[in-house]
Amino acid sequence: METVERRTEFDELPKFKLLLSCPAGLSPSEVSAVFDQKYDRIPHPDISLENTIAEMWERRVEQNPSLFNGLKFRYGGHGLDFGPDSSQKMNVRLHLGLTDYRTFVGTNLNPLWERFLVPSEDDWRRGQHTSNPLGNGAIVETSNKEVVVLQRSANVGEFPGHFVFPGGHPEPKELGIIRHQTDGESIQEMVEKRVSEEMFESIIREVVEEIGVPAATLGKPVFIGISQRALNVRPTAFFFIKCSLKSEEIHKCYLSAEDSYESTQLYTMPMSNLARITPKMPGCHQGGFALYELMVNAVKENKQSL
């Protein structure tokens, strides 16, 4: 469960950090959300730096008037719960607040993003002044044991042309969330239950929209961890999902995918080939592959021990 940094052979600087690794894979009953305003972003005390958020957003909107400032769940760390029996799986509590796309553009994507960071070994404290919306990504395995990869189009705001796994974000708007609740404990528990469910429901939604497969062909998502891109400290939760379709069938589905404009090509490949293209992925997705490797190795070790 320790954080892990990974460098590639092409660069001495780390590309990502694994904030949380769950190689055994966790089901929805083992992942919960603590949704609280204490996990919201803390404004930076440097007012001039804080003002660059609005300036960055205004420039982006001038360049692309269709930009929409939607709410996102902010990753504020996590907690771990272990049962009394050491053979039991752990449970993960995701600490989530609220942020928005405007603040993400103005902090994480700001050329001055490093100035928003606090010198600290604690990841939450280090990024307390950045937006840090929690993204999601899926390692989708076909019935013939290949993995789905997309090549991003020029229409996307980050890393055009790069290889990525399908994914996006869990969405507060899907739950009707526009602010934090102050209506009592019972309402808060209900909201947190729905937020926890959205973590898993959203990744199915993203996969269906981006690669075009019917939801009925996808197995239940398994949570395998959280990767953080070293560049602008972008966090992404990763899931493993089995698909009952073969690679050729998925390629046909992709032709009618709802969000196919976000990518130019879909590829399916075995794990050995996937390892060769990961240096061409954003750091957080390189971390997603590392989480997948850890899961595959854990499965092999379990089989050998039987």
C-alpha positions in Angstrom: 0.0 0.0 0.0 3.0 2.3 0.0 3.2 5.1 -2.6 5.4 4.2 -5.6 7.1 6.5 -8.1 7.9 5.2 -11.5 10.5 6.5 -14.0 10.6 5.5 -17.7 13.7 4.7 -19.7 13.1 7.9 -21.7 13.2 10.3 -18.8 15.0 10.4 -15.5 12.1 12.3 -13.9 9.3 10.3 -12.3 6.2 10.2 -14.5 3.7 9.1 -11.9 3.2 8.2 -8.3 0.9 5.4 -7.1 -1.0 6.9 -4.2 -2.9 3.7 -3.5 -2.4 0.2 -4.9 -5.1 -2.6 -4.4 -3.7 -5.5 -6.4 -6.3 -7.9 -5.1 -9.0 -5.6 -6.5 -11.9 -4.1 -4.4 -15.6 -4.4 -5.0 -18.1 -1.6 -4.5 -18.8 -2.9 -0.9 -15.1 -2.4 -0.1 -14.8 1.2 -1.4 -16.7 4.0 0.3 -16.7 7.8 0.0 -16.4 10.4 2.8 -17.9 13.5 1.1 -17.1 16.6 3.1 -16.2 20.2 2.5 -13.1 19.8 4.6 -11.7 18.0 1.6 -12.3 21.0 -0.7 -9.4 23.1 -2.0 -7.9 25.7 0.3 -7.3 29.0 -1.4 -3.6 29.9 -1.7 -2.5 32.8 0.6 -0.7 34.5 -2.3 -3.5 36.7 -3.7 -1.6 37.4 -6.9 -1.2 33.7 -7.6 -4.8 33.0 -6.7 -5.9 35.7 -9.2 -4.2 33.8 -12.1 -7.0 31.2 -11.8 -9.5 33.6 -13.3 -7.0 34.9 -15.8 -6.2 31.3 -17.0 -9.9 30.5 -17.3 -10.7 33.7 -19.3 -7.9 33.0 -21.8 -9.1 29.4 -22.2 -12.7 30.5 -22.8 -11.5 33.1 -25.4 -9.8 30.3 -27.2 -12.7 27.9 -26.8 -16.1 29.5 -26.0 -17.7 26.1 -25.6 -15.8 25.3 -22.4 -18.1 24.5 -19.5 -17.3 25.0 -15.9 -18.7 21.8 -14.5 -18.4 20.5 -10.9 -16.0 17.7 -10.1 -15.3 15.5 -7.1 -12.0 16.7 -5.5 -9.6 14.0 -4.3 -8.5 14.9 -0.7 -6.8 11.6 0.2 -8.0 8.3 1.5 -8.2 6.1 4.6 -7.8 2.4 5.0 -9.7 0.0 7.2 -8.5 -3.5 8.0 -10.6 -6.3 9.5 -9.5 -8.3 12.6 -8.5 -11.2 10.4 -5.3 -10.6 8.4 -6.7 -12.7 5.5 -9.6 -10.2 5.0 -9.4 -7.6 2.3 -9.0 -4.0 3.4 -11.7 -1.4 2.8 -10.8 2.0 1.3 -12.5 5.3 2.2 -12.0 8.0 -0.5 -11.9 11.5 1.0 -13.8 13.7 -1.5 -14.7 17.3 -1.7 -16.0 19.5 -4.5 -14.1 21.5 -7.1 -14.7 22.6 -10.7 -13.2 22.6 -14.1 -12.3 26.3 -14.0 -10.2 25.8 -10.8 -8.6 22.8 -12.4 -7.5 24.8 -15.4 -6.4 27.6 -13.1 -4.3 25.5 -10.7 -3.3 22.1 -12.0 -3.0 23.2 -15.7 -1.6 26.6 -14.8 2.0 27.2 -16.1 2.6 28.2 -12.4 1.1 25.0 -11.0 4.2 24.2 -8.9 3.8 27.4 -7.0 0.4 26.2 -5.7 2.2 23.2 -4.1 3.2 23.1 -0.4 6.6 21.5 0.4 5.5 18.3 2.2 5.8 14.5 2.2 2.1 14.3 2.8 0.3 14.2 -0.6 -2.9 15.8 0.7 -1.1 18.7 2.3 1.2 19.2 -0.7 -1.7 19.6 -3.0 -4.1 21.4 -0.7 -4.1 24.5 -2.9 -4.7 22.7 -6.2 -8.0 21.6 -7.7 -7.1 17.9 -8.0 -10.4 16.6 -9.6 -10.5 12.8 -9.3 -10.4 11.3 -12.8 -11.1 7.6 -13.6 -9.7 5.1 -16.0 -10.5 1.5 -17.0 -8.3 -1.4 -17.9 -10.8 -3.2 -20.2 -9.9 -6.8 -21.0 -11.5 -8.4 -24.0 -12.7 -12.0 -24.0 -9.5 -13.0 -25.9 -7.3 -11.4 -23.2 -6.4 -8.1 -24.9 -6.6 -4.6 -23.4 -8.4 -1.7 -25.0 -6.4 1.5 -25.6 -7.5 4.8 -27.3 -5.5 7.4 -29.1 -6.7 10.9 -28.2 -7.8 13.3 -30.8 -6.8 16.9 -31.3 -10.2 17.9 -29.8 -9.3 17.2 -26.2 -7.8 19.7 -23.8 -5.1 17.5 -22.4 -2.5 15.3 -24.1 -3.9 15.3 -27.7 -2.5 12.4 -29.7 -1.4 10.4 -26.7 -2.5 6.8 -25.9 -4.9 6.4 -23.0 -7.2 4.0 -21.3 -10.9 4.8 -21.5 -12.1 7.0 -18.8 -13.2 10.5 -17.6 -14.6 11.6 -14.3 -17.2 10.6 -11.7 -19.8 13.4 -12.0 -21.5 15.3 -9.1 -24.2 16.3 -11.6 -25.3 12.7 -12.1 -26.3 12.7 -8.4 -27.9 16.2 -8.5 -25.1 17.5 -6.3 -24.5 21.3 -6.6 -23.1 21.9 -3.1 -22.3 20.2 0.2 -25.3 19.1 2.2 -26.1 20.7 5.6 -29.4 18.9 6.1 -28.5 16.4 8.8 -26.6 13.2 9.3 -29.2 10.9 7.7 -29.1 12.9 4.5 -25.3 13.0 4.5 -25.2 9.2 4.8 -27.5 8.8 1.9 -25.4 11.3 -0.2 -22.2 9.5 0.6 -23.7 6.2 -0.3 -24.7 7.6 -3.7 -21.2 9.2 -4.2 -19.6 5.8 -3.4 -21.8 4.1 -6.0 -21.0 6.8 -8.6 -17.3 5.9 -8.4 -18.2 2.5 -10.0 -21.2 3.5 -12.1 -19.3 6.4 -13.7 -16.5 4.2 -15.1 -19.0 1.9 -16.8 -20.7 5.0 -18.3 -17.3 6.3 -19.6 -16.4 3.0 -21.2 -19.8 2.7 -22.9 -19.6 6.2 -24.2 -16.0 6.1 -25.3 -15.7 2.7 -27.0 -19.3 2.0 -27.8 -19.8 -1.4 -26.2 -23.2 -2.3 -24.6 -23.1 -2.0 -20.8 -24.5 -5.6 -20.6 -21.2 -6.9 -22.1 -19.1 -5.4 -19.2 -18.4 -7.2 -15.9 -18.5 -5.5 -12.6 -15.6 -3.0 -12.2 -12.9 -3.8 -9.7 -11.0 -0.9 -8.1 -7.3 -1.4 -8.3 -5.9 1.9 -7.0 -5.1 5.6 -7.6 -2.3 7.0 -9.8 -1.1 10.6 -9.7 0.6 12.2 -12.6 3.8 13.8 -11.6 3.2 16.7 -14.0 0.6 18.9 -12.3 -0.3 16.3 -9.7 -3.4 15.0 -11.5 -5.1 12.0 -9.6 -6.9 9.2 -11.4 -8.7 6.2 -9.9 -8.3 3.0 -12.0 -10.6 0.0 -12.4 -10.3 -3.4 -14.0 -13.3 -4.5 -16.2 -13.8 -7.7 -18.2 -15.7 -7.4 -21.4 -17.5 -10.5 -22.9 -16.7 -9.3 -26.5 -13.8 -10.2 -28.6 -11.4 -7.6 -29.9 -12.9 -7.6 -33.4 -16.4 -7.0 -32.0 -15.2 -4.1 -29.9 -13.6 -2.5 -32.9 -17.0 -2.6 -34.6 -18.8 -1.1 -31.6 -16.3 1.8 -31.6 -17.5 3.0 -35.0 -20.8 4.1 -33.3 -19.4 5.2 -29.9 -21.1 8.3 -28.5 -17.8 10.0 -27.5 -15.6 8.8 -30.4 -14.8 12.4 -31.2 -12.5 12.4 -28.2 -10.2 9.8 -29.9 -9.1 9.0 -33.4 -8.4 5.2 -33.0 -9.1 2.3 -30.8 -6.5 -0.5 -30.3 -6.6 -3.8 -28.6 -3.4 -5.5 -27.7 -1.9 -8.1 -25.3 -0.1 -6.9 -22.2 3.4 -7.4 -23.7 2.6 -4.9 -26.5 0.8 -2.5 -24.1 4.1 -2.2 -22.1 5.8 -0.8 -25.2 3.4 2.1 -25.7 3.0 3.2 -22.1 5.8 5.8 -22.4 3.5 7.5 -24.9 0.7 7.8 -22.3 0.1 10.6 -19.8 1.8 9.9 -16.5 -1.4 9.0 -14.7 -2.3 6.4 -17.3 1.3 5.0 -17.1 0.4 4.6 -13.4 -2.8 2.8 -14.4 -0.7 0.3 -16.4 1.5 -0.2 -13.3 -1.6 -0.9 -11.2 -2.7 -3.4 -13.8 0.7 -5.1 -13.7 0.5 -5.4 -9.9 -2.9 -6.9 -10.2 -1.8 -9.5 -12.8 1.3 -10.4 -10.8 -0.9 -10.8 -7.6 -3.2 -13.2 -9.5 -0.2 -15.3 -10.7 1.2 -15.5 -7.2 -2.1 -16.6 -5.8 -2.4 -19.4 -8.4 1.2 -20.5 -7.6 0.5 -20.7 -3.9 -2.6 -22.9 -4.3 
